[in-house]
Every structure is written in C-alpha cells, then in structure tokens.
Amino acid sequence: MSEIHFLNIDLDIESKEDISPIVEFWGDAVMVFRLEEAEGVWLGSFETSEDAQNDIVNKYHQLITSLPPNLRAIWDRSLSVRLVVALNI
C-alpha cells in the first residue's frame, strides 16, 4: 500500500459579487490560481505559502478575520467557501 502525502489546502470561493477587492486586500499573502467571472459567478482559488496543515488553516483564519467591514460583507454574501485538501495517494 502506498503512503498518503499531504500536498496543500486550497481556499475556493464562489460569489455573485466581484471578489477581486478581497484578493487585492490580501495582496501577496495568497497565491491566486483562479480569479474570474463565469456566467455571473465570480470564482476564486487560492493557496498560502505555509507548509503545515495547521499553519495553512490558521493563515486562512487570519486572512478572513482581518477583512475590513466592507470586504467582510462581500465575503459573508459568498455563495460558497470551501477548504479543499489535496493529498498525493
């Protein structure tokens, strides 16, 4: 049986509102893999530079809780927010 290896945790966001102001606020704290609007829905996929699972989750928590009220309102109205764990199986 092969070993399972942790790769990363992506943060995926879907919103009817433009999420690019959130991404601009986060700046270099995230790597942007996807930021586009498709059929009226904004889609974003991001990673952090942290390596350990707890550090990644803590970084996402810090990024979300640091949003100013106007950006937090956009975040709160998102259609979905997911943390996607990637493993090498």
PDB file of N, CA, C and O in Angstrom:
ATOM      1  N   MET A   1       0.836  -1.176   0.000  1.00  0.00           N
ATOM      2  CA  MET A   1       0.000   0.000   0.000  1.00  0.00           C
ATOM      3  C   MET A   1       0.887   1.247   0.000  1.00  0.00           C
ATOM      4  O   MET A   1       1.872   1.308   0.736  1.00  0.00           O
ATOM      5  N   SER A   2       0.546   2.219  -0.808  1.00  0.00           N
ATOM      6  CA  SER A   2       1.306   3.465  -0.903  1.00  0.00           C
ATOM      7  C   SER A   2       1.031   4.364   0.292  1.00  0.00           C
ATOM      8  O   SER A   2      -0.024   4.291   0.922  1.00  0.00           O
ATOM      9  N   GLU A   3       2.006   5.211   0.585  1.00  0.00           N
ATOM     10  CA  GLU A   3       1.812   6.218   1.620  1.00  0.00           C
ATOM     11  C   GLU A   3       1.002   7.374   1.068  1.00  0.00           C
ATOM     12  O   GLU A   3       1.081   7.698  -0.117  1.00  0.00           O
ATOM     13  N   ILE A   4       0.224   7.988   1.939  1.00  0.00           N
ATOM     14  CA  ILE A   4      -0.542   9.174   1.566  1.00  0.00           C
ATOM     15  C   ILE A   4       0.242  10.389   2.043  1.00  0.00           C
ATOM     16  O   ILE A   4       0.664  10.448   3.198  1.00  0.00           O
ATOM     17  N   HIS A   5       0.437  11.363   1.147  1.00  0.00           N
ATOM     18  CA  HIS A   5       1.193  12.565   1.477  1.00  0.00           C
ATOM     19  C   HIS A   5       0.316  13.798   1.320  1.00  0.00           C
ATOM     20  O   HIS A   5      -0.388  13.957   0.323  1.00  0.00           O
ATOM     21  N   PHE A   6       0.370  14.665   2.322  1.00  0.00           N
ATOM     22  CA  PHE A   6      -0.343  15.938   2.264  1.00  0.00           C
ATOM     23  C   PHE A   6       0.341  16.847   1.248  1.00  0.00           C
ATOM     24  O   PHE A   6       1.568  16.943   1.230  1.00  0.00           O
ATOM     25  N   LEU A   7      -0.440  17.513   0.405  1.00  0.00           N
ATOM     26  CA  LEU A   7       0.105  18.460  -0.566  1.00  0.00           C
ATOM     27  C   LEU A   7      -0.188  19.900  -0.174  1.00  0.00           C
ATOM     28  O   LEU A   7       0.733  20.698  -0.005  1.00  0.00           O
ATOM     29  N   ASN A   8      -1.476  20.239  -0.027  1.00  0.00           N
ATOM     30  CA  ASN A   8      -1.837  21.615   0.300  1.00  0.00           C
ATOM     31  C   ASN A   8      -3.317  21.704   0.640  1.00  0.00           C
ATOM     32  O   ASN A   8      -4.048  20.714   0.595  1.00  0.00           O
ATOM     33  N   ILE A   9      -3.737  22.916   0.980  1.00  0.00           N
ATOM     34  CA  ILE A   9      -5.151  23.212   1.193  1.00  0.00           C
ATOM     35  C   ILE A   9      -5.475  24.462   0.393  1.00  0.00           C
ATOM     36  O   ILE A   9      -4.910  25.529   0.634  1.00  0.00           O
ATOM     37  N   ASP A  10      -6.383  24.325  -0.555  1.00  0.00           N
ATOM     38  CA  ASP A  10      -6.835  25.469  -1.345  1.00  0.00           C
ATOM     39  C   ASP A  10      -8.049  26.099  -0.680  1.00  0.00           C
ATOM     40  O   ASP A  10      -8.834  25.420  -0.018  1.00  0.00           O
ATOM     41  N   LEU A  11      -8.191  27.392  -0.864  1.00  0.00           N
ATOM     42  CA  LEU A  11      -9.393  28.117  -0.470  1.00  0.00           C
ATOM     43  C   LEU A  11     -10.129  28.461  -1.751  1.00  0.00           C
ATOM     44  O   LEU A  11      -9.602  29.183  -2.597  1.00  0.00           O
ATOM     45  N   ASP A  12     -11.341  27.952  -1.900  1.00  0.00           N
ATOM     46  CA  ASP A  12     -12.157  28.213  -3.084  1.00  0.00           C
ATOM     47  C   ASP A  12     -13.370  29.041  -2.689  1.00  0.00           C
ATOM     48  O   ASP A  12     -14.047  28.744  -1.705  1.00  0.00           O
ATOM     49  N   ILE A  13     -13.633  30.077  -3.466  1.00  0.00           N
ATOM     50  CA  ILE A  13     -14.753  30.983  -3.206  1.00  0.00           C
ATOM     51  C   ILE A  13     -15.604  31.089  -4.463  1.00  0.00           C
ATOM     52  O   ILE A  13     -15.078  31.184  -5.572  1.00  0.00           O
ATOM     53  N   GLU A  14     -16.925  31.073  -4.285  1.00  0.00           N
ATOM     54  CA  GLU A  14     -17.878  31.375  -5.352  1.00  0.00           C
ATOM     55  C   GLU A  14     -18.772  32.502  -4.848  1.00  0.00           C
ATOM     56  O   GLU A  14     -19.274  32.449  -3.726  1.00  0.00           O
ATOM     57  N   SER A  15     -18.970  33.522  -5.684  1.00  0.00           N
ATOM     58  CA  SER A  15     -19.757  34.678  -5.269  1.00  0.00           C
ATOM     59  C   SER A  15     -20.425  35.329  -6.467  1.00  0.00           C
ATOM     60  O   SER A  15     -19.888  35.310  -7.574  1.00  0.00           O
ATOM     61  N   LYS A  16     -21.593  35.902  -6.243  1.00  0.00           N
ATOM     62  CA  LYS A  16     -22.242  36.684  -7.300  1.00  0.00           C
ATOM     63  C   LYS A  16     -21.647  38.086  -7.361  1.00  0.00           C
ATOM     64  O   LYS A  16     -21.916  38.836  -8.299  1.00  0.00           O
ATOM     65  N   GLU A  17     -20.845  38.437  -6.370  1.00  0.00           N
ATOM     66  CA  GLU A  17     -20.177  39.736  -6.332  1.00  0.00           C
ATOM     67  C   GLU A  17     -18.710  39.579  -6.713  1.00  0.00           C
ATOM     68  O   GLU A  17     -18.114  38.519  -6.524  1.00  0.00           O
ATOM     69  N   ASP A  18     -18.151  40.632  -7.242  1.00  0.00           N
ATOM     70  CA  ASP A  18     -16.728  40.672  -7.582  1.00  0.00           C
ATOM     71  C   ASP A  18     -15.905  40.496  -6.306  1.00  0.00           C
ATOM     72  O   ASP A  18     -16.013  41.303  -5.382  1.00  0.00           O
ATOM     73  N   ILE A  19     -15.095  39.458  -6.252  1.00  0.00           N
ATOM     74  CA  ILE A  19     -14.262  39.202  -5.072  1.00  0.00           C
ATOM     75  C   ILE A  19     -12.847  39.759  -5.224  1.00  0.00           C
ATOM     76  O   ILE A  19     -12.017  39.592  -4.330  1.00  0.00           O
ATOM     77  N   SER A  20     -12.568  40.417  -6.345  1.00  0.00           N
ATOM     78  CA  SER A  20     -11.210  40.935  -6.547  1.00  0.00           C
ATOM     79  C   SER A  20     -10.794  41.959  -5.488  1.00  0.00           C
ATOM     80  O   SER A  20      -9.602  42.031  -5.188  1.00  0.00           O
ATOM     81  N   PRO A  21     -11.708  42.768  -4.892  1.00  0.00           N
ATOM     82  CA  PRO A  21     -11.251  43.648  -3.810  1.00  0.00           C
ATOM     83  C   PRO A  21     -10.698  42.881  -2.605  1.00  0.00           C
ATOM     84  O   PRO A  21      -9.775  43.353  -1.941  1.00  0.00           O
ATOM     85  N   ILE A  22     -11.252  41.714  -2.326  1.00  0.00           N
ATOM     86  CA  ILE A  22     -10.727  40.880  -1.235  1.00  0.00           C
ATOM     87  C   ILE A  22      -9.322  40.405  -1.584  1.00  0.00           C
ATOM     88  O   ILE A  22      -8.416  40.455  -0.752  1.00  0.00           O
ATOM     89  N   VAL A  23      -9.151  39.950  -2.808  1.00  0.00           N
ATOM     90  CA  VAL A  23      -7.851  39.453  -3.260  1.00  0.00           C
ATOM     91  C   VAL A  23      -6.818  40.576  -3.227  1.00  0.00           C
ATOM     92  O   VAL A  23      -5.675  40.352  -2.829  1.00  0.00           O
ATOM     93  N   GLU A  24      -7.205  41.768  -3.637  1.00  0.00           N
ATOM     94  CA  GLU A  24      -6.293  42.919  -3.582  1.00  0.00           C
ATOM     95  C   GLU A  24      -5.895  43.222  -2.145  1.00  0.00           C
ATOM     96  O   GLU A  24      -4.731  43.523  -1.878  1.00  0.00           O
ATOM     97  N   PHE A  25      -6.840  43.148  -1.220  1.00  0.00           N
ATOM     98  CA  PHE A  25      -6.547  43.401   0.191  1.00  0.00           C
ATOM     99  C   PHE A  25      -5.557  42.368   0.727  1.00  0.00           C
ATOM    100  O   PHE A  25      -4.645  42.713   1.477  1.00  0.00           O
ATOM    101  N   TRP A  26      -5.735  41.106   0.344  1.00  0.00           N
ATOM    102  CA  TRP A  26      -4.833  40.053   0.808  1.00  0.00           C
ATOM    103  C   TRP A  26      -3.443  40.181   0.201  1.00  0.00           C
ATOM    104  O   TRP A  26      -2.468  39.736   0.806  1.00  0.00           O
ATOM    105  N   GLY A  27      -3.332  40.773  -0.964  1.00  0.00           N
ATOM    106  CA  GLY A  27      -2.033  41.012  -1.593  1.00  0.00           C
ATOM    107  C   GLY A  27      -1.212  39.748  -1.762  1.00  0.00           C
ATOM    108  O   GLY A  27      -1.704  38.732  -2.252  1.00  0.00           O
ATOM    109  N   ASP A  28       0.048  39.822  -1.349  1.00  0.00           N
ATOM    110  CA  ASP A  28       0.986  38.708  -1.516  1.00  0.00           C
ATOM    111  C   ASP A  28       0.798  37.589  -0.492  1.00  0.00           C
ATOM    112  O   ASP A  28       1.541  36.607  -0.510  1.00  0.00           O
ATOM    113  N   ALA A  29      -0.185  37.725   0.397  1.00  0.00           N
ATOM    114  CA  ALA A  29      -0.415  36.694   1.411  1.00  0.00           C
ATOM    115  C   ALA A  29      -1.021  35.427   0.817  1.00  0.00           C
ATOM    116  O   ALA A  29      -1.011  34.372   1.450  1.00  0.00           O
ATOM    117  N   VAL A  30      -1.552  35.535  -0.410  1.00  0.00           N
ATOM    118  CA  VAL A  30      -2.103  34.358  -1.082  1.00  0.00           C
ATOM    119  C   VAL A  30      -1.555  34.258  -2.494  1.00  0.00           C
ATOM    120  O   VAL A  30      -1.199  35.259  -3.115  1.00  0.00           O
ATOM    121  N   MET A  31      -1.496  33.030  -2.987  1.00  0.00           N
ATOM    122  CA  MET A  31      -1.190  32.786  -4.398  1.00  0.00           C
ATOM    123  C   MET A  31      -2.529  32.577  -5.094  1.00  0.00           C
ATOM    124  O   MET A  31      -3.340  31.754  -4.671  1.00  0.00           O
ATOM    125  N   VAL A  32      -2.746  33.320  -6.150  1.00  0.00           N
ATOM    126  CA  VAL A  32      -4.016  33.258  -6.874  1.00  0.00           C
ATOM    127  C   VAL A  32      -3.879  32.269  -8.026  1.00  0.00           C
ATOM    128  O   VAL A  32      -3.067  32.461  -8.931  1.00  0.00           O
ATOM    129  N   PHE A  33      -4.679  31.214  -7.983  1.00  0.00           N
ATOM    130  CA  PHE A  33      -4.684  30.234  -9.061  1.00  0.00           C
ATOM    131  C   PHE A  33      -5.840  30.461 -10.017  1.00  0.00           C
ATOM    132  O   PHE A  33      -5.788  30.079 -11.186  1.00  0.00           O
ATOM    133  N   ARG A  34      -6.883  31.090  -9.496  1.00  0.00           N
ATOM    134  CA  ARG A  34      -8.044  31.372 -10.341  1.00  0.00           C
ATOM    135  C   ARG A  34      -8.764  32.578  -9.770  1.00  0.00           C
ATOM    136  O   ARG A  34      -9.018  32.652  -8.568  1.00  0.00           O
ATOM    137  N   LEU A  35      -9.087  33.514 -10.633  1.00  0.00           N
ATOM    138  CA  LEU A  35      -9.923  34.655 -10.272  1.00  0.00           C
ATOM    139  C   LEU A  35     -10.600  35.111 -11.547  1.00  0.00           C
ATOM    140  O   LEU A  35     -10.011  35.813 -12.369  1.00  0.00           O
ATOM    141  N   GLU A  36     -11.852  34.699 -11.696  1.00  0.00           N
ATOM    142  CA  GLU A  36     -12.566  35.021 -12.926  1.00  0.00           C
ATOM    143  C   GLU A  36     -14.064  35.020 -12.678  1.00  0.00           C
ATOM    144  O   GLU A  36     -14.558  34.472 -11.693  1.00  0.00           O
ATOM    145  N   GLU A  37     -14.766  35.651 -13.602  1.00  0.00           N
ATOM    146  CA  GLU A  37     -16.224  35.656 -13.584  1.00  0.00           C
ATOM    147  C   GLU A  37     -16.698  34.772 -14.724  1.00  0.00           C
ATOM    148  O   GLU A  37     -16.246  34.913 -15.861  1.00  0.00           O
ATOM    149  N   ALA A  38     -17.605  33.864 -14.417  1.00  0.00           N
ATOM    150  CA  ALA A  38     -18.162  32.965 -15.431  1.00  0.00           C
ATOM    151  C   ALA A  38     -19.666  32.856 -15.216  1.00  0.00           C
ATOM    152  O   ALA A  38     -20.130  32.398 -14.172  1.00  0.00           O
ATOM    153  N   GLU A  39     -20.406  33.281 -16.214  1.00  0.00           N
ATOM    154  CA  GLU A  39     -21.867  33.197 -16.180  1.00  0.00           C
ATOM    155  C   GLU A  39     -22.449  33.847 -14.930  1.00  0.00           C
ATOM    156  O   GLU A  39     -23.349  33.294 -14.298  1.00  0.00           O
ATOM    157  N   GLY A  40     -21.934  35.019 -14.576  1.00  0.00           N
ATOM    158  CA  GLY A  40     -22.462  35.778 -13.450  1.00  0.00           C
ATOM    159  C   GLY A  40     -21.972  35.356 -12.084  1.00  0.00           C
ATOM    160  O   GLY A  40     -22.447  35.871 -11.072  1.00  0.00           O
ATOM    161  N   VAL A  41     -21.024  34.424 -12.033  1.00  0.00           N
ATOM    162  CA  VAL A  41     -20.485  33.970 -10.751  1.00  0.00           C
ATOM    163  C   VAL A  41     -18.975  34.173 -10.746  1.00  0.00           C
ATOM    164  O   VAL A  41     -18.273  33.749 -11.664  1.00  0.00           O
ATOM    165  N   TRP A  42     -18.489  34.830  -9.691  1.00  0.00           N
ATOM    166  CA  TRP A  42     -17.047  35.003  -9.510  1.00  0.00           C
ATOM    167  C   TRP A  42     -16.485  33.756  -8.848  1.00  0.00           C
ATOM    168  O   TRP A  42     -17.033  33.258  -7.865  1.00  0.00           O
ATOM    169  N   LEU A  43     -15.383  33.258  -9.400  1.00  0.00           N
ATOM    170  CA  LEU A  43     -14.722  32.058  -8.907  1.00  0.00           C
ATOM    171  C   LEU A  43     -13.288  32.402  -8.529  1.00  0.00           C
ATOM    172  O   LEU A  43     -12.556  33.010  -9.310  1.00  0.00           O
ATOM    173  N   GLY A  44     -12.898  32.010  -7.331  1.00  0.00           N
ATOM    174  CA  GLY A  44     -11.532  32.236  -6.895  1.00  0.00           C
ATOM    175  C   GLY A  44     -10.964  30.993  -6.253  1.00  0.00           C
ATOM    176  O   GLY A  44     -11.662  30.283  -5.530  1.00  0.00           O
ATOM    177  N   SER A  45      -9.693  30.728  -6.516  1.00  0.00           N
ATOM    178  CA  SER A  45      -8.990  29.611  -5.899  1.00  0.00           C
ATOM    179  C   SER A  45      -7.621  30.106  -5.464  1.00  0.00           C
ATOM    180  O   SER A  45      -6.889  30.705  -6.252  1.00  0.00           O
ATOM    181  N   PHE A  46      -7.276  29.852  -4.193  1.00  0.00           N
ATOM    182  CA  PHE A  46      -6.082  30.442  -3.592  1.00  0.00           C
ATOM    183  C   PHE A  46      -5.335  29.429  -2.743  1.00  0.00           C
ATOM    184  O   PHE A  46      -5.903  28.442  -2.275  1.00  0.00           O
ATOM    185  N   GLU A  47      -4.049  29.694  -2.554  1.00  0.00           N
ATOM    186  CA  GLU A  47      -3.207  28.941  -1.622  1.00  0.00           C
ATOM    187  C   GLU A  47      -2.369  29.929  -0.833  1.00  0.00           C
ATOM    188  O   GLU A  47      -2.181  31.075  -1.243  1.00  0.00           O
ATOM    189  N   THR A  48      -1.867  29.466   0.306  1.00  0.00           N
ATOM    190  CA  THR A  48      -0.908  30.249   1.081  1.00  0.00           C
ATOM    191  C   THR A  48       0.472  29.617   0.910  1.00  0.00           C
ATOM    192  O   THR A  48       0.606  28.554   0.304  1.00  0.00           O
ATOM    193  N   SER A  49       1.483  30.272   1.444  1.00  0.00           N
ATOM    194  CA  SER A  49       2.848  29.739   1.331  1.00  0.00           C
ATOM    195  C   SER A  49       3.224  28.840   2.508  1.00  0.00           C
ATOM    196  O   SER A  49       4.314  28.269   2.524  1.00  0.00           O
ATOM    197  N   GLU A  50       2.332  28.709   3.491  1.00  0.00           N
ATOM    198  CA  GLU A  50       2.615  27.847   4.633  1.00  0.00           C
ATOM    199  C   GLU A  50       2.648  26.383   4.192  1.00  0.00           C
ATOM    200  O   GLU A  50       2.027  26.008   3.198  1.00  0.00           O
ATOM    201  N   ASP A  51       3.380  25.567   4.944  1.00  0.00           N
ATOM    202  CA  ASP A  51       3.535  24.155   4.593  1.00  0.00           C
ATOM    203  C   ASP A  51       2.707  23.209   5.456  1.00  0.00           C
ATOM    204  O   ASP A  51       2.161  22.229   4.949  1.00  0.00           O
ATOM    205  N   ALA A  52       2.608  23.489   6.736  1.00  0.00           N
ATOM    206  CA  ALA A  52       1.915  22.591   7.660  1.00  0.00           C
ATOM    207  C   ALA A  52       0.412  22.864   7.655  1.00  0.00           C
ATOM    208  O   ALA A  52      -0.023  24.008   7.522  1.00  0.00           O
ATOM    209  N   GLN A  53      -0.368  21.801   7.801  1.00  0.00           N
ATOM    210  CA  GLN A  53      -1.820  21.919   7.742  1.00  0.00           C
ATOM    211  C   GLN A  53      -2.357  22.968   8.715  1.00  0.00           C
ATOM    212  O   GLN A  53      -3.139  23.832   8.320  1.00  0.00           O
ATOM    213  N   ASN A  54      -1.948  22.900   9.978  1.00  0.00           N
ATOM    214  CA  ASN A  54      -2.440  23.855  10.971  1.00  0.00           C
ATOM    215  C   ASN A  54      -2.047  25.284  10.614  1.00  0.00           C
ATOM    216  O   ASN A  54      -2.837  26.210  10.795  1.00  0.00           O
ATOM    217  N   ASP A  55      -0.840  25.465  10.112  1.00  0.00           N
ATOM    218  CA  ASP A  55      -0.390  26.806   9.728  1.00  0.00           C
ATOM    219  C   ASP A  55      -1.225  27.361   8.576  1.00  0.00           C
ATOM    220  O   ASP A  55      -1.549  28.548   8.547  1.00  0.00           O
ATOM    221  N   ILE A  56      -1.567  26.492   7.633  1.00  0.00           N
ATOM    222  CA  ILE A  56      -2.379  26.924   6.492  1.00  0.00           C
ATOM    223  C   ILE A  56      -3.763  27.357   6.966  1.00  0.00           C
ATOM    224  O   ILE A  56      -4.243  28.429   6.599  1.00  0.00           O
ATOM    225  N   VAL A  57      -4.399  26.523   7.780  1.00  0.00           N
ATOM    226  CA  VAL A  57      -5.738  26.850   8.274  1.00  0.00           C
ATOM    227  C   VAL A  57      -5.696  28.120   9.118  1.00  0.00           C
ATOM    228  O   VAL A  57      -6.578  28.970   9.000  1.00  0.00           O
ATOM    229  N   ASN A  58      -4.684  28.253   9.963  1.00  0.00           N
ATOM    230  CA  ASN A  58      -4.550  29.469  10.774  1.00  0.00           C
ATOM    231  C   ASN A  58      -4.353  30.703   9.904  1.00  0.00           C
ATOM    232  O   ASN A  58      -4.886  31.767  10.218  1.00  0.00           O
ATOM    233  N   LYS A  59      -3.604  30.580   8.825  1.00  0.00           N
ATOM    234  CA  LYS A  59      -3.394  31.705   7.911  1.00  0.00           C
ATOM    235  C   LYS A  59      -4.706  32.114   7.258  1.00  0.00           C
ATOM    236  O   LYS A  59      -5.017  33.303   7.176  1.00  0.00           O
ATOM    237  N   TYR A  60      -5.483  31.129   6.788  1.00  0.00           N
ATOM    238  CA  TYR A  60      -6.786  31.458   6.206  1.00  0.00           C
ATOM    239  C   TYR A  60      -7.670  32.160   7.237  1.00  0.00           C
ATOM    240  O   TYR A  60      -8.349  33.134   6.911  1.00  0.00           O
ATOM    241  N   HIS A  61      -7.664  31.674   8.464  1.00  0.00           N
ATOM    242  CA  HIS A  61      -8.447  32.315   9.526  1.00  0.00           C
ATOM    243  C   HIS A  61      -8.006  33.761   9.711  1.00  0.00           C
ATOM    244  O   HIS A  61      -8.843  34.658   9.813  1.00  0.00           O
ATOM    245  N   GLN A  62      -6.704  33.990   9.755  1.00  0.00           N
ATOM    246  CA  GLN A  62      -6.178  35.350   9.923  1.00  0.00           C
ATOM    247  C   GLN A  62      -6.583  36.236   8.753  1.00  0.00           C
ATOM    248  O   GLN A  62      -6.964  37.389   8.953  1.00  0.00           O
ATOM    249  N   LEU A  63      -6.507  35.711   7.542  1.00  0.00           N
ATOM    250  CA  LEU A  63      -6.875  36.496   6.360  1.00  0.00           C
ATOM    251  C   LEU A  63      -8.349  36.887   6.388  1.00  0.00           C
ATOM    252  O   LEU A  63      -8.702  38.023   6.071  1.00  0.00           O
ATOM    253  N   ILE A  64      -9.196  35.954   6.762  1.00  0.00           N
ATOM    254  CA  ILE A  64     -10.636  36.218   6.780  1.00  0.00           C
ATOM    255  C   ILE A  64     -10.995  37.194   7.894  1.00  0.00           C
ATOM    256  O   ILE A  64     -11.756  38.136   7.673  1.00  0.00           O
ATOM    257  N   THR A  65     -10.456  36.975   9.082  1.00  0.00           N
ATOM    258  CA  THR A  65     -10.816  37.837  10.212  1.00  0.00           C
ATOM    259  C   THR A  65     -10.202  39.224  10.110  1.00  0.00           C
ATOM    260  O   THR A  65     -10.634  40.137  10.813  1.00  0.00           O
ATOM    261  N   SER A  66      -9.206  39.402   9.255  1.00  0.00           N
ATOM    262  CA  SER A  66      -8.597  40.729   9.094  1.00  0.00           C
ATOM    263  C   SER A  66      -9.318  41.588   8.056  1.00  0.00           C
ATOM    264  O   SER A  66      -8.976  42.757   7.878  1.00  0.00           O
ATOM    265  N   LEU A  67     -10.312  41.022   7.372  1.00  0.00           N
ATOM    266  CA  LEU A  67     -11.030  41.796   6.358  1.00  0.00           C
ATOM    267  C   LEU A  67     -11.762  42.973   7.002  1.00  0.00           C
ATOM    268  O   LEU A  67     -12.437  42.794   8.016  1.00  0.00           O
ATOM    269  N   PRO A  68     -11.640  44.170   6.433  1.00  0.00           N
ATOM    270  CA  PRO A  68     -12.412  45.305   6.942  1.00  0.00           C
ATOM    271  C   PRO A  68     -13.904  45.081   6.662  1.00  0.00           C
ATOM    272  O   PRO A  68     -14.248  44.262   5.810  1.00  0.00           O
ATOM    273  N   PRO A  69     -14.782  45.788   7.356  1.00  0.00           N
ATOM    274  CA  PRO A  69     -16.229  45.532   7.243  1.00  0.00           C
ATOM    275  C   PRO A  69     -16.776  45.497   5.816  1.00  0.00           C
ATOM    276  O   PRO A  69     -17.603  44.640   5.505  1.00  0.00           O
ATOM    277  N   ASN A  70     -16.340  46.398   4.950  1.00  0.00           N
ATOM    278  CA  ASN A  70     -16.877  46.408   3.584  1.00  0.00           C
ATOM    279  C   ASN A  70     -16.496  45.142   2.819  1.00  0.00           C
ATOM    280  O   ASN A  70     -17.295  44.629   2.035  1.00  0.00           O
ATOM    281  N   LEU A  71     -15.280  44.634   3.042  1.00  0.00           N
ATOM    282  CA  LEU A  71     -14.853  43.404   2.375  1.00  0.00           C
ATOM    283  C   LEU A  71     -15.425  42.170   3.070  1.00  0.00           C
ATOM    284  O   LEU A  71     -15.734  41.172   2.419  1.00  0.00           O
ATOM    285  N   ARG A  72     -15.564  42.241   4.378  1.00  0.00           N
ATOM    286  CA  ARG A  72     -16.178  41.123   5.113  1.00  0.00           C
ATOM    287  C   ARG A  72     -17.626  40.936   4.663  1.00  0.00           C
ATOM    288  O   ARG A  72     -18.121  39.810   4.627  1.00  0.00           O
ATOM    289  N   ALA A  73     -18.304  42.025   4.322  1.00  0.00           N
ATOM    290  CA  ALA A  73     -19.681  41.926   3.830  1.00  0.00           C
ATOM    291  C   ALA A  73     -19.727  41.167   2.505  1.00  0.00           C
ATOM    292  O   ALA A  73     -20.621  40.348   2.291  1.00  0.00           O
ATOM    293  N   ILE A  74     -18.769  41.436   1.614  1.00  0.00           N
ATOM    294  CA  ILE A  74     -18.688  40.679   0.355  1.00  0.00           C
ATOM    295  C   ILE A  74     -18.448  39.208   0.662  1.00  0.00           C
ATOM    296  O   ILE A  74     -19.107  38.333   0.102  1.00  0.00           O
ATOM    297  N   TRP A  75     -17.498  38.943   1.557  1.00  0.00           N
ATOM    298  CA  TRP A  75     -17.186  37.569   1.966  1.00  0.00           C
ATOM    299  C   TRP A  75     -18.434  36.862   2.499  1.00  0.00           C
ATOM    300  O   TRP A  75     -18.736  35.737   2.100  1.00  0.00           O
ATOM    301  N   ASP A  76     -19.154  37.530   3.401  1.00  0.00           N
ATOM    302  CA  ASP A  76     -20.323  36.922   4.040  1.00  0.00           C
ATOM    303  C   ASP A  76     -21.441  36.608   3.050  1.00  0.00           C
ATOM    304  O   ASP A  76     -22.252  35.715   3.293  1.00  0.00           O
ATOM    305  N   ARG A  77     -21.488  37.330   1.946  1.00  0.00           N
ATOM    306  CA  ARG A  77     -22.519  37.087   0.936  1.00  0.00           C
ATOM    307  C   ARG A  77     -22.087  36.063  -0.125  1.00  0.00           C
ATOM    308  O   ARG A  77     -22.823  35.818  -1.081  1.00  0.00           O
ATOM    309  N   SER A  78     -20.921  35.477   0.035  1.00  0.00           N
ATOM    310  CA  SER A  78     -20.451  34.465  -0.925  1.00  0.00           C
ATOM    311  C   SER A  78     -21.447  33.315  -1.013  1.00  0.00           C
ATOM    312  O   SER A  78     -22.105  32.962  -0.034  1.00  0.00           O
ATOM    313  N   LEU A  79     -21.543  32.744  -2.204  1.00  0.00           N
ATOM    314  CA  LEU A  79     -22.401  31.577  -2.396  1.00  0.00           C
ATOM    315  C   LEU A  79     -21.825  30.353  -1.703  1.00  0.00           C
ATOM    316  O   LEU A  79     -22.563  29.565  -1.112  1.00  0.00           O
ATOM    317  N   SER A  80     -20.500  30.192  -1.775  1.00  0.00           N
ATOM    318  CA  SER A  80     -19.840  29.085  -1.086  1.00  0.00           C
ATOM    319  C   SER A  80     -18.374  29.415  -0.855  1.00  0.00           C
ATOM    320  O   SER A  80     -17.739  30.139  -1.622  1.00  0.00           O
ATOM    321  N   VAL A  81     -17.868  28.857   0.226  1.00  0.00           N
ATOM    322  CA  VAL A  81     -16.449  28.954   0.579  1.00  0.00           C
ATOM    323  C   VAL A  81     -16.028  27.550   1.006  1.00  0.00           C
ATOM    324  O   VAL A  81     -16.661  26.937   1.866  1.00  0.00           O
ATOM    325  N   ARG A  82     -14.960  27.050   0.400  1.00  0.00           N
ATOM    326  CA  ARG A  82     -14.512  25.688   0.695  1.00  0.00           C
ATOM    327  C   ARG A  82     -13.003  25.665   0.938  1.00  0.00           C
ATOM    328  O   ARG A  82     -12.239  26.368   0.277  1.00  0.00           O
ATOM    329  N   LEU A  83     -12.601  24.851   1.887  1.00  0.00           N
ATOM    330  CA  LEU A  83     -11.195  24.495   2.034  1.00  0.00           C
ATOM    331  C   LEU A  83     -11.053  23.112   1.409  1.00  0.00           C
ATOM    332  O   LEU A  83     -11.700  22.157   1.837  1.00  0.00           O
ATOM    333  N   VAL A  84     -10.206  23.017   0.401  1.00  0.00           N
ATOM    334  CA  VAL A  84     -10.046  21.774  -0.351  1.00  0.00           C
ATOM    335  C   VAL A  84      -8.669  21.191  -0.036  1.00  0.00           C
ATOM    336  O   VAL A  84      -7.641  21.783  -0.366  1.00  0.00           O
ATOM    337  N   VAL A  85      -8.664  20.035   0.599  1.00  0.00           N
ATOM    338  CA  VAL A  85      -7.419  19.372   0.987  1.00  0.00           C
ATOM    339  C   VAL A  85      -6.948  18.497  -0.171  1.00  0.00           C
ATOM    340  O   VAL A  85      -7.700  17.668  -0.685  1.00  0.00           O
ATOM    341  N   ALA A  86      -5.693  18.692  -0.573  1.00  0.00           N
ATOM    342  CA  ALA A  86      -5.106  17.891  -1.650  1.00  0.00           C
ATOM    343  C   ALA A  86      -4.102  16.905  -1.050  1.00  0.00           C
ATOM    344  O   ALA A  86      -3.224  17.276  -0.272  1.00  0.00           O
ATOM    345  N   LEU A  87      -4.260  15.650  -1.433  1.00  0.00           N
ATOM    346  CA  LEU A  87      -3.379  14.584  -0.976  1.00  0.00           C
ATOM    347  C   LEU A  87      -2.791  13.867  -2.181  1.00  0.00           C
ATOM    348  O   LEU A  87      -3.422  13.775  -3.234  1.00  0.00           O
ATOM    349  N   ASN A  88      -1.588  13.368  -2.015  1.00  0.00           N
ATOM    350  CA  ASN A  88      -0.982  12.511  -3.029  1.00  0.00           C
ATOM    351  C   ASN A  88      -1.163  11.079  -2.550  1.00  0.00           C
ATOM    352  O   ASN A  88      -0.546  10.655  -1.573  1.00  0.00           O
ATOM    353  N   ILE A  89      -2.011  10.348  -3.244  1.00  0.00           N
ATOM    354  CA  ILE A  89      -2.351   8.983  -2.812  1.00  0.00           C
ATOM    355  C   ILE A  89      -1.674   7.976  -3.726  1.00  0.00           C
ATOM    356  O   ILE A  89      -1.829   6.769  -3.538  1.00  0.00           O
TER     357      ILE A  89
END
